[in-house]
């Protein structure tokens, strides 16, 4: 298989534009938050000169400190309140933007053509919607306010140093080249290392899921030692990378310590010189030294957040990449189906050019007819089912549903006209009622119960701990494969399309479950045009007509009796099946 | 029997060298950090105020020395702490994995695989993290001591004010922060929920597309996302309020220290430089106390995680192994007497060595329960299961599983190539034949690199029928004296199923095979079939005889 074609990632330019678009309706909020935070920081900076002023008062022999001390306390209260206000404004801004973006992302992701997702692997989409969103959320929640506050503090403190005396600023800036160089040095090494850490962490998680999820199989085949060793290897890799990470980080901080020392010494020396030259008071020199000492934490915090910010930017580009994909294009005047017939004419399809999966398939199904599709694995049954359901577009030929071509029907119209129940079962996490309402959001409880009853699932749903309100899906009440597939059929009944396609919907349930599901499928298909991909030939025998596919072509078509009598391919299949049933040797 | 306490203690003691070294070095670092404001004060006093250049140079040299010491001690403290943390987590991760995979089983009862994996990753990490934070708690204590000594040396009243004032101040911030903890708990839950809903919808995308439910799914996600946003904003406001309150409280405290210090300085009790140092130390002192609060939180988390790990390590085994060994090779005679387990009620069943037996159950649960007893994943409540005359509980589990292989209906494939999966502990010679007999060779032909194609985790890149054939090939390749297979071909088309049936009989010639299935194609090739109804054998004979003679059998197999 060729390289996976991952979903798109936005360019830096496009990402910035997307952020601006998200920002635009919130300009007032952004401006307000920034102003309040700048105010808070500026007020906070009054602390050092006030302390310096007290020092000057002491040095001057005064003993009335009430005013500057009260001012100090006032500064603390105002600063605290303004900070709280500013931070909550900024988080409203960031969180609101993130919520908008993730919602648009999910909307686009669910609207993507399946082909696109299968090419990229659904893991790509899942990791974007979970880990990338989490990375950005963490940044918005922790890094962004911290970074904003630190940068403001640094900028305003440097400004304040300059106000004390421009030479203090010059002294403090001696630290800057070391810091800039350190950050560049660090980022160059950190980004690939953190990427490797994420990969190793994912591989470990993956391996443990594989091993622990399959623990019964591991025990049955006595593979425990081998699987423990696999886990050990993955875990050791993750540990090694993590230790490399801490080595890098501590070297980063050592270099920042050097910058701190250089800056602090320079500011102290400048103070010494300025006081000696009579250009500054001891109080001013004290304030300058305190300013610089109070910069240690914000500078380290801001620099340490650089890689968080880079990671968030990368994640943002991956979200914007998908959120920017064009939505589905509906035809200008979508046509409505006139009946419930299906017509495929000269349909051919290939997933890889040159390897035809279907060739010249003609198939007509009249309204309310039930047709079984039969053939060995790889004959093209599933592909034909997907083409008729409008999930893939045929490479050649045309598909007409209800007398209207798929293009005139449009994506929304196609979805209303045809449903496909595949062998993939998924129970959506949440209550059972919520799961069912995905296919009919307005359905009442009574309608849900009627649909459950129709496919024979009502009795076990009523037996669940809290009936329709039982929470099912990953991590909650676990349904059997048969029950999960019955739910798929209930969703079909609720969606109520005129045409339904069942693809191996009974295959994984085991033989006892398969019988229950065959009955349920029959009930769910009543009143609909049905195309059933059959593995159990009893399903074929019960259909109005049987179509036999072989190597991508229709080789036989007719009623079960006709085909058995014809003695062709279907008759051979039926013999293999029924021999063992009706004329035992 | 491991308990949460013993797991946590073991994690710390196991890394005591690294934890101890890190504590020592981190203390040196904290002490160094505490000295920086003291030196600033000394420079002001002895150099800036007096204009003595040699004093300036002397103290700057001291400052350099302090920076070198604090920088290197931090560097090596962090490394040792991280090593202690990672290694402890690694050890626990392996302990949990080993326990889960232990032949005795018993850890999966009541736990989803995802939850077990979280224990092996997240919880192990949190217990290990205790090793990472302990050194810093020790260091915080050291920093506290250094500052206290420095403060008390400057001035006893001022030192007492700072030392006695700090704990109530931190207690106040803790009180302010309490509602925050609650809110951020709710917030984390909501956020995790929103992320879970999104992942769930994406993984069910094909199902959604099949019934055209994309719009309803988007609407559902939007609701969840808005709920999560509201919770996050509430928590963010609480957080901001908390931060603001801490800023205000510490600021007022510094103002108080300045007031007292200034008065002391004005009356000549302390110098200006000592005043500066005292204010700096008062600010610095907040850090150790914040570290204590943080370490406390981490240890509480670590303790909860250690409990979860201990509950896995201490899980009661599903079966207790015996010690008897089997004569090699095992003949493969199976004998069940009065077995009562789940829906089985006093089941008697004999399987002769080398027999190909079909088992049909009217109740699907009975099939699973019978196989559980055969593979000794569980012991029956009553009755006995024997292999070659030896009761299964007397046998060593490794011997037993080597002799009796139960291939479950939902057996998992693993990440790796198709061939790796089939080989899984089998002799290479058996593999090719097994691939043919299970029609997995046809599966390989459709894959880009044949049998060398790497399968996605748990074989998800294959269709259901393909997975079943590879799993069957693996079971056949293992070539055990007794093989029990459960519904191996439910997702395989009729033509292929017929071919597999014939091959199966061939490849298992002379070895005991129990086919639990209702597929007539498979049952037709068996020597004998038993029908289990009502928990015991209700009919017995060849497939042909039973089809003719037994109404229940016909219902179970032919409809």
Contacts between the chains, C-beta under 8 A, distances in Angstrom:
chain1	res1	chain2	res2	distance
A	1	B	448	5.0
A	44	B	247	7.7
A	47	B	251	7.0
A	47	B	254	7.4
A	51	B	258	6.1
A	51	B	276	7.8
A	51	B	279	6.0
A	54	B	258	5.7
A	54	B	262	4.9
A	54	B	275	7.7
A	55	B	272	5.5
A	55	B	275	6.5
A	55	B	276	6.7
A	57	B	262	7.0
A	57	B	266	7.9
A	58	B	262	5.7
A	58	B	265	4.4
A	58	B	266	5.5
A	58	B	272	5.6
A	58	B	275	6.6
A	59	B	272	5.8
A	61	B	266	7.6
A	62	B	266	7.2
A	63	B	263	6.9
A	63	B	266	4.1
A	63	B	267	7.6
A	65	B	258	7.5
A	65	B	259	5.8
A	65	B	262	4.5
A	65	B	263	6.9
A	65	B	266	7.7
A	66	B	259	8.0
A	68	B	258	8.0
A	69	B	255	5.2
A	69	B	256	7.8
A	69	B	258	6.0
A	69	B	259	4.3
A	69	B	262	7.5
A	70	B	255	7.8
A	72	B	251	6.9
A	72	B	254	6.9
A	72	B	255	3.7
A	72	B	258	6.2
A	73	B	251	6.9
A	73	B	252	4.9
A	73	B	255	4.4
A	75	B	251	6.4
A	76	B	247	6.8
A	76	B	248	5.0
A	76	B	249	7.7
A	76	B	250	7.3
A	76	B	251	2.1
A	76	B	252	5.0
A	76	B	254	7.4
A	76	B	255	6.5
A	77	B	248	4.9
A	77	B	251	7.3
A	77	B	252	7.2
A	79	B	247	5.7
A	79	B	248	7.0
A	79	B	251	6.4
A	80	B	244	4.1
A	80	B	245	6.2
A	80	B	246	7.5
A	80	B	247	4.0
A	80	B	248	3.0
A	80	B	249	7.6
A	80	B	251	6.8
A	81	B	244	5.8
A	81	B	248	7.0
A	82	B	244	7.8
A	83	B	240	7.3
A	83	B	243	6.3
A	83	B	244	4.8
A	83	B	247	5.7
A	84	B	240	4.5
A	84	B	241	4.9
A	84	B	243	6.5
A	84	B	244	2.9
A	84	B	245	7.5
A	85	B	240	7.5
A	85	B	244	7.7
A	86	B	240	7.9
A	87	B	236	7.5
A	87	B	239	7.4
A	87	B	240	3.7
A	87	B	243	6.5
A	87	B	244	7.5
A	88	B	233	7.9
A	88	B	236	6.0
A	88	B	237	4.6
A	88	B	240	4.3
A	88	B	241	7.6
A	91	B	232	7.7
A	91	B	233	6.7
A	91	B	236	3.7
A	91	B	237	7.6
A	91	B	239	7.8
A	91	B	240	6.9
A	92	B	233	6.0
A	92	B	236	7.5
A	95	B	229	5.8
A	95	B	232	5.2
A	95	B	233	5.9
A	95	B	236	6.7
A	96	B	229	7.0
A	99	B	225	5.4
A	99	B	226	7.0
A	99	B	228	7.6
A	99	B	229	4.4
A	102	B	194	8.0
A	102	B	198	7.3
A	102	B	225	6.1
A	103	B	218	7.8
A	103	B	221	6.8
A	103	B	222	5.2
A	103	B	225	5.2
A	106	B	198	5.6
A	106	B	201	7.0
A	106	B	202	7.9
A	106	B	218	6.2
A	106	B	221	4.8
A	106	B	222	8.0
A	106	B	225	7.8
A	107	B	218	4.7
A	107	B	221	8.0
A	109	B	202	6.3
A	109	B	205	8.0
A	110	B	201	6.6
A	110	B	202	7.6
A	110	B	205	6.6
A	110	B	208	6.6
A	110	B	214	4.5
A	110	B	217	5.7
A	110	B	218	5.7
A	111	B	214	6.1
A	114	B	205	7.3
A	114	B	206	6.5
A	114	B	209	5.9
A	117	B	205	6.6
A	122	B	202	6.5
A	122	B	203	6.6
A	122	B	205	6.8
A	125	B	202	5.2
A	125	B	205	7.8
A	126	B	199	5.4
A	126	B	202	5.2
A	126	B	203	6.4
A	129	B	195	7.5
A	129	B	198	4.4
A	129	B	199	6.1
A	129	B	202	5.6
A	130	B	195	5.1
A	130	B	198	6.8
A	130	B	199	5.1
A	133	B	195	6.4
A	133	B	198	7.4
A	134	B	195	6.5
A	137	B	191	6.7
A	141	B	232	7.4
A	141	B	236	7.1
A	204	B	121	6.8
A	205	B	117	6.7
A	205	B	121	6.0
A	206	B	415	7.2
A	206	B	457	6.0
A	207	B	415	7.4
A	208	B	93	7.9
A	208	B	97	6.8
A	208	B	117	4.7
A	208	B	120	5.3
A	208	B	121	6.5
A	209	B	113	6.6
A	209	B	114	7.4
A	209	B	117	5.3
A	209	B	457	6.8
A	210	B	412	7.9
A	210	B	414	5.5
A	210	B	415	5.2
A	210	B	457	5.3
A	210	B	458	6.2
A	211	B	97	6.6
A	211	B	100	7.9
A	211	B	101	7.0
A	211	B	414	7.7
A	212	B	97	7.1
A	212	B	100	5.4
A	212	B	113	5.2
A	212	B	116	4.8
A	212	B	117	5.3
A	212	B	120	6.9
A	213	B	113	4.0
A	213	B	117	7.7
A	213	B	412	6.3
A	213	B	458	6.4
A	214	B	411	7.9
A	214	B	412	3.3
A	214	B	413	7.8
A	214	B	414	6.1
A	214	B	458	6.5
A	215	B	100	5.4
A	215	B	101	5.9
A	215	B	105	7.7
A	215	B	107	7.7
A	215	B	108	6.2
A	215	B	113	7.6
A	216	B	105	7.8
A	216	B	108	7.6
A	216	B	377	7.0
A	216	B	408	6.4
A	216	B	411	7.7
A	216	B	412	7.7
A	217	B	408	7.1
A	217	B	411	4.9
A	217	B	412	4.6
A	217	B	414	7.8
A	218	B	101	5.4
A	219	B	101	6.6
A	219	B	102	8.0
A	219	B	103	5.6
A	219	B	105	6.3
A	219	B	377	7.7
A	219	B	401	7.0
A	220	B	375	6.1
A	220	B	401	6.4
A	220	B	405	6.2
A	220	B	406	5.6
A	220	B	407	7.3
A	220	B	408	7.2
A	220	B	411	7.5
A	221	B	401	7.9
A	221	B	405	7.2
A	221	B	424	5.2
A	221	B	425	5.6
A	221	B	474	7.3
A	221	B	478	6.5
A	222	B	103	7.6
A	222	B	398	6.4
A	222	B	401	5.4
A	222	B	402	6.4
A	222	B	425	6.1
A	223	B	424	6.0
A	223	B	425	6.1
A	224	B	98	7.6
A	224	B	101	4.1
A	224	B	102	7.0
A	224	B	103	6.7
A	226	B	425	7.9
A	227	B	97	7.5
A	227	B	101	5.8
A	227	B	414	8.0
A	228	B	94	6.6
A	228	B	97	5.6
A	228	B	98	5.3
A	228	B	101	6.1
A	231	B	93	7.1
A	231	B	94	6.6
A	231	B	97	4.7
A	231	B	120	8.0
A	232	B	94	5.7
A	235	B	90	5.1
A	235	B	93	5.1
A	235	B	94	6.7
A	236	B	90	6.8
A	239	B	86	4.5
A	239	B	87	6.8
A	239	B	89	7.7
A	239	B	90	5.0
A	242	B	82	6.9
A	242	B	86	5.2
A	243	B	79	7.5
A	243	B	82	6.2
A	243	B	83	6.1
A	243	B	86	6.3
A	246	B	78	5.8
A	246	B	79	5.7
A	246	B	82	4.0
A	247	B	79	6.3
A	249	B	78	7.4
A	250	B	74	6.9
A	250	B	75	4.1
A	250	B	76	7.8
A	250	B	78	4.9
A	250	B	79	6.1
A	251	B	75	7.2
A	253	B	71	7.5
A	253	B	74	6.5
A	253	B	75	7.3
A	254	B	71	4.8
A	254	B	72	7.3
A	254	B	74	7.7
A	254	B	75	5.5
A	257	B	67	5.7
A	257	B	70	7.0
A	257	B	71	3.9
A	257	B	74	7.8
A	258	B	67	7.5
A	258	B	71	7.4
A	260	B	67	7.0
A	261	B	63	6.7
A	261	B	64	6.1
A	261	B	67	4.2
A	264	B	36	7.7
A	264	B	40	7.7
A	264	B	63	6.9
A	265	B	60	5.1
A	265	B	63	6.3
A	265	B	64	7.5
A	268	B	40	7.1
A	268	B	43	5.0
A	268	B	47	7.7
A	268	B	48	7.5
A	268	B	56	7.3
A	268	B	60	6.8
A	268	B	63	7.9
A	269	B	56	6.6
A	269	B	60	7.1
A	271	B	44	7.7
A	271	B	48	5.3
A	272	B	43	7.5
A	272	B	47	5.4
A	272	B	48	5.1
A	272	B	51	7.5
A	272	B	53	7.5
A	272	B	56	5.0
A	275	B	48	5.1
A	275	B	49	7.7
A	275	B	51	7.2
A	276	B	51	4.8
A	282	B	44	6.6
A	282	B	48	5.9
A	282	B	49	5.7
A	282	B	272	6.7
A	285	B	44	6.7
A	285	B	48	5.1
A	286	B	44	5.7
A	286	B	272	7.8
A	286	B	276	5.5
A	289	B	40	5.1
A	289	B	43	7.5
A	289	B	44	7.0
A	289	B	276	7.8
A	290	B	40	7.6
A	290	B	276	7.3
A	290	B	279	7.8
A	290	B	280	7.2
A	293	B	36	6.9
A	293	B	37	6.6
A	293	B	40	6.3
A	293	B	280	6.9
A	294	B	283	8.0
A	375	B	493	7.4
A	376	B	493	5.1
A	376	B	495	5.2
A	376	B	496	6.5
A	377	B	442	7.4
A	377	B	463	7.5
A	377	B	465	5.6
A	377	B	466	7.4
A	377	B	492	7.3
A	377	B	493	5.4
A	377	B	496	6.5
A	378	B	442	7.9
A	378	B	446	5.8
A	382	B	463	8.0
A	389	B	210	7.0
A	391	B	209	6.2
A	391	B	210	7.9
A	412	B	212	7.9
A	414	B	212	7.8
A	415	B	211	8.0
A	415	B	212	2.8
A	415	B	214	7.7
A	416	B	212	6.4
A	419	B	210	5.9
A	419	B	211	4.8
A	419	B	212	6.7
A	420	B	209	7.6
A	420	B	210	4.0
A	420	B	211	7.8
A	421	B	210	5.8
A	421	B	211	7.6
A	422	B	206	5.9
A	422	B	207	7.3
A	422	B	210	5.9
A	423	B	463	7.4
A	423	B	464	5.6
A	423	B	491	7.4
A	424	B	206	5.3
A	424	B	207	6.4
A	425	B	207	7.5
A	426	B	203	6.6
A	426	B	204	3.6
A	426	B	206	7.7
A	426	B	207	4.6
A	428	B	200	5.9
A	428	B	201	7.2
A	428	B	204	5.7
A	429	B	196	6.4
A	429	B	197	6.9
A	429	B	200	4.6
A	430	B	197	7.7
A	434	B	220	7.4
A	437	B	216	7.1
A	438	B	208	6.9
A	438	B	211	7.6
A	438	B	213	4.3
A	438	B	216	4.9
A	438	B	217	5.9
A	438	B	220	7.2
A	439	B	211	4.6
A	439	B	212	7.7
A	439	B	213	4.9
A	439	B	216	7.1
A	441	B	216	4.8
A	441	B	219	7.1
A	473	B	200	6.6
A	474	B	112	7.7
A	474	B	114	7.1
A	474	B	196	7.7
A	474	B	200	6.6
A	475	B	112	6.0
A	475	B	114	6.6
A	475	B	115	7.6
A	478	B	112	8.0
A	488	B	207	6.8
A	491	B	207	7.9
A	491	B	211	5.2
A	491	B	213	7.5
A	492	B	211	6.4
A	495	B	211	4.6
A	495	B	212	6.5
A	495	B	213	7.2
A	497	B	211	7.9
A	497	B	212	7.5
A	504	B	464	7.0
A	504	B	465	8.0
A	504	B	491	6.9
A	507	B	464	5.2
A	507	B	465	6.8
A	507	B	490	6.2
A	507	B	491	3.8
A	508	B	464	4.9
A	508	B	490	6.8
A	508	B	491	5.7
A	509	B	490	7.1
A	510	B	364	6.2
A	510	B	409	5.8
A	510	B	487	4.8
A	510	B	490	5.5
A	511	B	487	6.0
A	511	B	490	5.9
A	511	B	517	6.5
A	511	B	518	3.8
A	511	B	519	6.1
A	512	B	361	7.8
A	512	B	363	8.0
A	512	B	364	4.2
A	512	B	518	6.5
A	513	B	364	6.8
A	514	B	490	6.5
A	515	B	559	6.3
A	535	B	465	7.7
A	535	B	491	6.9
A	535	B	492	7.5
A	535	B	493	5.5
A	535	B	494	7.0
A	536	B	494	7.6
A	537	B	494	5.6
A	538	B	559	7.4
A	572	B	495	7.9
A	573	B	494	5.5
A	573	B	495	5.9
A	576	B	494	5.6
A	576	B	495	6.0
A	576	B	497	7.9
A	576	B	498	4.0
A	576	B	521	7.0
A	577	B	494	4.7
A	577	B	498	7.6
A	577	B	520	7.8
A	577	B	521	7.0
A	579	B	524	7.7
A	580	B	498	8.0
A	580	B	520	4.1
A	580	B	521	5.2
A	580	B	523	7.3
A	580	B	524	4.0
A	580	B	543	7.4
A	581	B	520	5.0
A	581	B	547	7.3
A	581	B	557	7.8
A	581	B	558	5.2
A	584	B	524	6.9
A	584	B	543	6.1
A	584	B	544	3.2
A	584	B	547	5.2
A	584	B	548	7.2
A	585	B	524	7.6
A	585	B	544	6.3
